[in-house]
Amino acid sequence: MSAITIRPEQASDVESIHDLTEAAFRDAPHADGSEPGIVDALRRDGDLTLSLVAETAERLVGHVALSPVTITDGSRDWYGLGPISVLPECQGAGIGLRLMKRAIADFRAMGARGIVLLGDPAYYARFGFEHDPDLRYPGPPTEYFQRLVLEGDAPSGTVNYAPAFG
């Protein structure tokens, strides 16, 4: 694989982002097929706070989306990470790792207080994410809902994602 560049999405990337998100989640056991539509709806609704792509000289190979969340305790400047997508044939090459590191660094730089996500605790712990029983997201198994405090105290309460997540 040629060198990977991480950069913000451009208008010309929209169709490729949709296609790579669909491909990345097509055979994922936890996916329901809604992931490309979520990214499209976040963008359409103005809720796509950060959208980064990973590209080679030939094509886009990865993408990560971050959007605002609300927390019932009133905490501000918290964001939800996801979906994060890497083309199946490129998985295991560190692309997701690079997207995560860049997204976290960009959010630290912009003064965000924290990030939440749904995902494999064993994978996301390497970035500092952890389950916090005081922070809840109803539905999935609780240990898969995790947070990363970037600044200040950890919030407590129920998290609501942008409307695109349904």
C-alpha positions as CSV (number, residue, x, y, z in Angstrom):
1,M,0.0,0.0,0.0
2,S,1.3,3.5,-0.8
3,A,1.7,6.2,1.7
4,I,-1.4,7.3,3.7
5,T,-2.5,10.9,4.2
6,I,-5.1,11.9,6.7
7,R,-7.0,15.1,5.9
8,P,-10.4,16.8,6.3
9,E,-13.1,15.6,3.8
10,Q,-13.7,17.7,0.7
11,A,-16.9,18.0,-1.2
12,S,-15.5,15.7,-3.9
13,D,-15.1,12.9,-1.3
14,V,-18.8,12.5,-0.4
15,E,-19.7,9.6,-2.8
16,S,-16.4,7.8,-2.0
17,I,-17.0,8.2,1.8
18,H,-20.5,6.7,1.4
19,D,-19.1,3.8,-0.7
20,L,-16.2,3.0,1.6
21,T,-18.4,3.2,4.7
22,E,-20.9,0.7,3.1
23,A,-18.0,-1.6,2.2
24,A,-16.4,-1.4,5.7
25,F,-19.6,-2.4,7.4
26,R,-21.1,-4.8,4.8
27,D,-20.0,-8.0,6.6
28,A,-19.4,-6.6,10.1
29,P,-21.4,-8.7,12.7
30,H,-22.5,-5.6,14.7
31,A,-23.5,-3.5,11.7
32,D,-27.1,-3.0,10.5
33,G,-26.4,-1.3,7.2
34,S,-27.4,2.2,8.4
35,E,-23.8,3.5,8.7
36,P,-23.4,5.2,5.3
37,G,-26.8,6.8,5.8
38,I,-25.8,8.1,9.2
39,V,-22.7,9.9,7.7
40,D,-24.9,11.3,4.9
41,A,-27.5,12.5,7.4
42,L,-24.9,14.0,9.7
43,R,-23.5,16.0,6.8
44,R,-27.0,17.0,5.5
45,D,-28.1,18.1,9.0
46,G,-25.0,20.2,9.7
47,D,-24.0,17.8,12.5
48,L,-20.7,16.6,11.0
49,T,-18.3,18.4,13.3
50,L,-15.3,16.6,12.0
51,S,-14.9,14.3,9.0
52,L,-11.5,13.0,8.2
53,V,-10.4,10.7,5.4
54,A,-7.4,8.5,4.9
55,E,-6.2,8.4,1.4
56,T,-3.5,6.8,-0.7
57,A,-2.4,8.2,-4.1
58,E,-5.1,6.1,-5.7
59,R,-8.2,6.3,-3.5
60,L,-9.9,6.9,-0.1
61,V,-9.3,4.0,2.2
62,G,-10.7,5.2,5.5
63,H,-13.0,7.7,7.2
64,V,-14.1,8.9,10.6
65,A,-17.0,11.1,11.6
66,L,-17.5,13.0,14.8
67,S,-20.7,14.8,15.8
68,P,-22.0,16.7,18.9
69,V,-23.8,14.8,21.6
70,T,-25.9,16.1,24.5
71,I,-25.6,14.8,28.1
72,T,-28.5,15.1,30.6
73,D,-26.2,16.7,33.2
74,G,-25.8,19.7,30.8
75,S,-22.1,19.0,30.0
76,R,-21.1,20.9,26.9
77,D,-18.5,20.3,24.1
78,W,-18.8,16.5,24.1
79,Y,-18.8,14.6,20.8
80,G,-19.6,11.2,19.5
81,L,-17.1,9.4,17.4
82,G,-18.4,7.1,14.7
83,P,-18.8,5.6,12.4
84,I,-15.1,4.9,11.7
85,S,-14.6,3.0,8.5
86,V,-11.6,1.3,6.7
87,L,-11.9,-0.6,3.5
88,P,-11.9,-4.3,4.3
89,E,-8.8,-5.0,2.2
90,C,-7.0,-2.3,4.1
91,Q,-8.0,-3.3,7.6
92,G,-5.1,-4.2,9.9
93,A,-2.7,-1.8,8.3
94,G,-3.0,0.9,11.0
95,I,-5.3,3.2,9.1
96,G,-8.0,3.2,11.9
97,L,-5.3,3.9,14.4
98,R,-4.1,6.9,12.5
99,L,-7.6,8.2,12.0
100,M,-8.3,7.9,15.7
101,K,-5.1,9.6,16.8
102,R,-5.7,12.5,14.4
103,A,-9.4,12.9,15.5
104,I,-8.4,13.0,19.1
105,A,-5.6,15.5,18.5
106,D,-7.9,17.7,16.5
107,F,-10.5,17.7,19.2
108,R,-8.0,18.5,21.9
109,A,-6.8,21.4,19.8
110,M,-10.3,22.8,19.4
111,G,-10.9,22.6,23.2
112,A,-13.4,19.8,23.2
113,R,-14.1,18.3,26.7
114,G,-14.5,14.7,25.6
115,I,-15.5,12.0,23.1
116,V,-17.9,9.1,23.5
117,L,-18.2,6.0,21.3
118,L,-19.7,2.6,21.0
119,G,-17.0,0.0,20.3
120,D,-14.8,-2.9,21.3
121,P,-13.3,-2.0,24.7
122,A,-10.2,-4.0,24.0
123,Y,-9.5,-1.9,20.9
124,Y,-10.4,1.6,22.1
125,A,-8.7,1.3,25.5
126,R,-5.4,2.0,23.7
127,F,-6.6,5.5,23.0
128,G,-7.7,6.1,26.6
129,F,-11.4,5.3,26.2
130,E,-13.0,3.6,29.2
131,H,-16.5,2.5,30.3
132,D,-17.9,4.9,32.9
133,P,-21.0,3.6,34.7
134,D,-22.0,7.2,35.4
135,L,-22.3,7.9,31.7
136,R,-25.1,5.9,30.0
137,Y,-26.3,5.2,26.5
138,P,-29.4,3.0,26.6
139,G,-29.6,-0.1,24.3
140,P,-26.2,-1.8,23.6
141,P,-24.3,-3.7,26.2
142,T,-23.0,-1.1,28.7
143,E,-19.3,-2.0,28.5
144,Y,-19.3,-1.0,24.8
145,F,-20.2,2.6,25.5
146,Q,-17.0,4.4,26.4
147,R,-15.7,7.9,27.0
148,L,-12.4,9.8,26.8
149,V,-12.1,12.9,28.9
150,L,-10.0,15.5,27.1
151,E,-10.5,18.3,29.5
152,G,-12.2,18.8,32.9
153,D,-14.3,16.4,34.8
154,A,-16.1,13.4,33.5
155,P,-19.8,14.0,32.9
156,S,-22.6,11.8,34.3
157,G,-26.0,11.2,32.8
158,T,-27.6,9.9,29.6
159,V,-26.0,10.6,26.3
160,N,-28.0,11.5,23.2
161,Y,-26.5,11.4,19.7
162,A,-27.4,13.6,16.8
163,P,-30.8,12.8,15.1
164,A,-29.0,11.1,12.2
165,F,-28.4,8.1,14.5
166,G,-32.1,7.6,14.9
